[in-house]
Amino acid sequence: MNKIQIKKLIIVVVSFVLIFSIWSLYIFITFDVEKMQKDIENRYSTSLLDANGKLMDVFLNEDEQWHIKVEDEVQDNLKQAVINYEDKNFYKHHGVDFLSICRALKDNFLGYKRSGASTITMQVAKLAKPKKRTYINKYIEIIQSLKIETKLSKEDILKLYLNNAPYGGNIVGYGTASRMYFQKEAKNLSWSECALLAILPNSPGAMHVEKNREKLVEKRNKLLDKLYEKNKLTIEQLELAKREPLPRIRHSFEKVAPHLARRLKNSETDKVIKTTIDYDLQKRMQSVVHSYVDFMKSEGITNASMIVVENKTRNVKAYIGSQDFMDMDNAGQVDGIIAKRSPGSILKPFLYALSIDEGLIAPESLVQDVPMFFSNFNPQNANKKYTGMIEARQALISSLNIPFVHLLQQYNEDKFYYFLKDMLKFEENSPELYGLSLILGTKEFSVEEIATLYTGLANYGNLTNIHYLIDEKNDNVRNMFSKGASYLTLDTLKELVRPGLNNLYRWKEPISWKTGTSFGKRDAWACGMTPYYTVIVWVGNFSGQGNDNLSGVISGGRLLFNAFQELENSNIRFEEPVYDLEKIEVDKITGYRVNFPNIETKTIKYPKDAKPLKLSPYYKKIYVDDNGVEVDSRDERFLKSHEKVVLNYPLEVVNYFIRENRDISEIYQTNSSEKSLKILYPTPNLKILLPNDLDKEQKLVIKIANLKNQNIYWYVDKEFIGQDKSYEKEIQLGVGNHTITIVAEDGETTKTNFIIEKTT
């Protein structure tokens, strides 16, 4: 070879080396380790952990693989097994073991046993983007490994390898293998299990726990011997490890809180979702709900949902969307926590607390409980019984409808609607759809929304969203009502004792609780609170079918107390906020502030931050003669009369007492000049809608109060229609404006105007 040829050869070699170096540098520079990590992150299965890191659920990834990401540090025994089997110089090299590469090249070229010489770092590069086994691809992996070592620590590289190594079939990652082969977390692996997981990725297709078992045992034991020789385990540990049998089957993943898992998978981007759920409590509550619904199925009730919230943190500790996620016959995959249902009476405690803060009532204040008519709304108490007048506290304990409809009318139904909207942030903006019926459950809410409200009440009126994710902050805290009003409400709800449920009180201090049953008996609710937990349960049928056996008291109440028996600290009472309450004097009979002298009073507790309690509306000042008979300024005895303060209950209440043959001597003066005649229904300016499919005329029942039981003369649109002493009369009227007038025999007259219209 002459000088010219040598020179050309040198130029070719140098050019090749230069081009090769530039190409290598290009690979090094353009390889993005952060992008590699993100690409790997996208491959993981979505998995849910409880508050203590216990695995609750796993979903297949896009490649139909089980691929769990373990974020904990790699267990030391597994680390030793993997490094000694795969890459004994892992902590010494910088991504490439050049001595191993030279040895592998020699073996491969000389026809010895083929070997790869890949380091753990090189395998990470390969796993990040699998390629065909060629020398060029091997070289690319070498360059990429050098780059990986400049960006990641050895521990991170090892964790990346183990989290993405194949373990046979569609099992990827050591966390997945630990669960599916050994039914345990990777941090709890034995020496034998560590050795098995170290050798499986070397040839996962050829070696599998369900086949080639003898070869697998041989390789495992060989690795265990090697570890013993390096003093990584004792002779006793070696012998025990070799005796351990291989797993025979692949286990499936447990599904705990499946409704919440599906919900969070669709809303969260993290592959490892750390929830607030308590694994053990969730399991117990699932069992409680499942057993209860199994019992209720004989009565035609097939579904139930429950949520348990830790009050201090607002963290949801148990989330049971249905009686059984796999109950296909009864729509078990419906998530009852987010389904909207009629809440029945369970909004009453919030109106009660708001009304206290507004100064409308104290717990001891009397409220009306007689049949009443509110425009087109004719509410009734659930038991069809009435008391006339009742303490607000007792009205809540007994969950009476009439007093709370009347209270809502005083508080203002639109104002209450917007209170709920502000607290729950729902999008709807139509208070006119519900009116006064809102307090009886005509607007639907979810278990989640009701839990948010009741958890706020349990926190003395401070409301924020309940949490499903660990470390979620209490943002956007809103104040529902004063701490004092909250306590008075909680204290009232503590007194709820319903027939048939007394045996459920196994604790010295009963919980504060409220039940509700929707119209048509479609939904049964029970809500319970202690200082530590709030529990909301719903029982019914997801189909919306009503059931006469369904009631909040029994159907919901029994499930609620079954749940509280699984909770700690259920016998601790809410502490009275002594600095938020003050003692005030109120009228002993009606429970309002005194507005007349010489009225007997009593002392009650009332919130310091509430508006002043209103003056009693049930007293009036009259003038009486020496015999105690009421007189007015037209009477000659008036000049010698003297003042007297007497009870003055509303005309509707007196009318009810009269009809019930009850003594009214203390609340009504028979010779009073006050009005004693009133049309109770239709109310003034009422608009009655007549459905299009009805006849032109509609039967209308007119109801009146006739306190003196006089003969009444009836007029409809100025036409006389009869005379009697009845308290109601049925007439037929067509579309249009109408006027009803009634005249008593003593000349007292009252009338009302209303409209009947066709619906469009």
Secondary structure as UniProt FT lines:
FT   HELIX           3..30
FT   HELIX           33..43
FT   STRAND          47..49
FT   TURN            51..52
FT   STRAND          55..58
FT   TURN            62..63
FT   STRAND          66..67
FT   HELIX           76..86
FT   TURN            88..92
FT   HELIX           98..109
FT   TURN            110..111
FT   HELIX           120..128
FT   HELIX           135..151
FT   HELIX           154..164
FT   TURN            169..170
FT   STRAND          171..172
FT   HELIX           174..177
FT   HELIX           178..182
FT   HELIX           186..188
FT   HELIX           191..199
FT   HELIX           200..202
FT   TURN            204..206
FT   TURN            209..210
FT   HELIX           213..229
FT   TURN            230..231
FT   HELIX           235..243
FT   HELIX           258..267
FT   STRAND          272..275
FT   HELIX           279..296
FT   HELIX           297..299
FT   STRAND          303..310
FT   TURN            311..314
FT   STRAND          315..320
FT   TURN            325..326
FT   HELIX           328..330
FT   TURN            331..333
FT   TURN            336..338
FT   STRAND          340..341
FT   TURN            344..347
FT   HELIX           348..357
FT   TURN            358..359
FT   TURN            363..364
FT   STRAND          366..369
FT   TURN            375..376
FT   TURN            382..383
FT   STRAND          388..391
FT   HELIX           392..397
FT   TURN            398..399
FT   HELIX           401..411
FT   HELIX           413..424
FT   HELIX           431..433
FT   HELIX           435..440
FT   STRAND          445..446
FT   HELIX           447..458
FT   TURN            459..461
FT   STRAND          462..463
FT   TURN            470..471
FT   STRAND          478..479
FT   HELIX           483..493
FT   TURN            494..495
FT   TURN            499..500
FT   HELIX           502..504
FT   STRAND          512..517
FT   TURN            519..520
FT   STRAND          523..529
FT   STRAND          533..540
FT   TURN            542..543
FT   TURN            548..549
FT   HELIX           552..556
FT   HELIX           557..564
FT   TURN            565..566
FT   TURN            568..571
FT   HELIX           578..580
FT   STRAND          581..587
FT   TURN            588..590
FT   TURN            597..598
FT   STRAND          601..607
FT   TURN            608..609
FT   TURN            617..618
FT   STRAND          619..624
FT   TURN            626..627
FT   STRAND          630..631
FT   TURN            633..634
FT   HELIX           636..640
FT   STRAND          642..647
FT   HELIX           651..659
FT   TURN            660..661
FT   TURN            665..667
FT   TURN            670..671
FT   STRAND          677..681
FT   TURN            684..685
FT   STRAND          686..690
FT   TURN            692..693
FT   STRAND          697..706
FT   TURN            707..708
FT   STRAND          712..716
FT   TURN            717..718
FT   STRAND          719..724
FT   STRAND          728..734
FT   STRAND          736..744
FT   TURN            745..746
FT   STRAND          749..758
//
